[in-house]
Amino acid sequence: MLNSNDNPKITLSAPLNSKEELFDHLLPLLDEEPEFDENLMDYGLTSIDVMKLVTGLREGGVEVKFEDLAKSLSIDGIWQCIFQARGV
């Protein structure tokens, strides 16, 4: 398991095209594998990790807000924020 100090930045080298790809990016930050509708904070995701995710998404051209992600910290919720930020 990695903690937030082991992974200083979440790098998204390509646009995320599915919830599964988002899950693959976040899984190394988690203690266990959650269901897509479960709160990732219960699995070890920290607010620092969320800030890093926001930064990585913005660098990839997806303008999400920390506050929006923080309201729904599941794979489903984060994906919905990404989907809405893309205007799709």
Wavefront OBJ file of the C-alpha trace (Angstrom):
o trace
v 0.000 0.000 0.000
v 1.134 3.506 -0.746
v 0.409 6.445 1.453
v 0.110 10.012 0.273
v 3.779 10.704 1.031
v 4.874 7.878 -1.289
v 2.959 9.342 -4.219
v 3.572 13.101 -4.301
v 1.449 13.653 -7.399
v -1.317 11.791 -9.160
v -0.233 11.852 -12.775
v -2.898 11.397 -15.398
v -0.877 10.942 -18.559
v -3.976 10.405 -20.668
v -7.587 11.459 -20.304
v -9.657 9.127 -18.189
v -12.201 7.440 -20.412
v -14.000 5.254 -17.909
v -14.722 4.681 -14.252
v -12.463 1.637 -14.470
v -9.508 3.821 -15.499
v -10.257 6.215 -12.641
v -10.393 3.234 -10.290
v -7.006 1.996 -11.570
v -5.453 5.415 -10.841
v -6.858 5.572 -7.316
v -6.417 1.952 -6.232
v -2.744 2.343 -5.192
v -3.841 5.027 -2.716
v -6.384 2.777 -1.001
v -6.063 0.180 1.751
v -8.566 -2.182 0.133
v -10.569 -2.453 -3.056
v -13.940 -0.697 -2.653
v -17.129 -0.988 -4.648
v -17.677 1.943 -7.010
v -20.383 3.432 -4.788
v -18.440 3.299 -1.504
v -16.795 6.305 0.166
v -13.078 6.147 -0.625
v -12.200 7.918 2.635
v -13.278 4.702 4.373
v -10.564 2.934 2.369
v -7.684 5.280 3.122
v -8.070 8.121 0.615
v -7.068 11.408 2.237
v -7.986 15.013 1.524
v -4.403 15.473 0.308
v -4.984 12.681 -2.219
v -8.152 14.459 -3.387
v -6.218 17.716 -3.854
v -3.615 15.825 -5.882
v -6.372 14.267 -7.983
v -7.873 17.708 -8.635
v -4.453 18.979 -9.717
v -3.900 15.978 -11.995
v -7.317 16.383 -13.581
v -6.840 20.109 -14.118
v -3.449 19.487 -15.728
v -5.280 17.096 -18.034
v -7.775 19.799 -18.983
v -10.653 18.796 -16.697
v -11.662 21.742 -14.517
v -13.042 20.124 -11.388
v -13.347 21.710 -7.974
v -12.110 20.159 -4.744
v -15.430 20.979 -3.084
v -17.373 19.078 -5.744
v -15.228 15.970 -5.431
v -15.282 16.134 -1.642
v -19.081 15.944 -1.643
v -19.121 12.522 -3.286
v -15.928 10.594 -2.708
v -16.812 7.359 -4.410
v -15.627 6.199 -7.815
v -19.173 6.817 -9.092
v -19.287 10.298 -7.526
v -15.854 11.360 -8.755
v -16.646 10.066 -12.233
v -19.883 12.080 -12.257
v -17.906 15.234 -11.351
v -15.441 14.542 -14.172
v -18.302 13.866 -16.589
v -20.030 17.139 -15.663
v -16.783 19.149 -15.804
v -16.199 17.911 -19.344
v -19.657 19.142 -20.296
v -20.567 15.778 -21.742
l 1 2 3 4 5 6 7 8 9 10 11 12 13 14 15 16 17 18 19 20 21 22 23 24 25 26 27 28 29 30 31 32 33 34 35 36 37 38 39 40 41 42 43 44 45 46 47 48 49 50 51 52 53 54 55 56 57 58 59 60 61 62 63 64 65 66 67 68 69 70 71 72 73 74 75 76 77 78 79 80 81 82 83 84 85 86 87 88
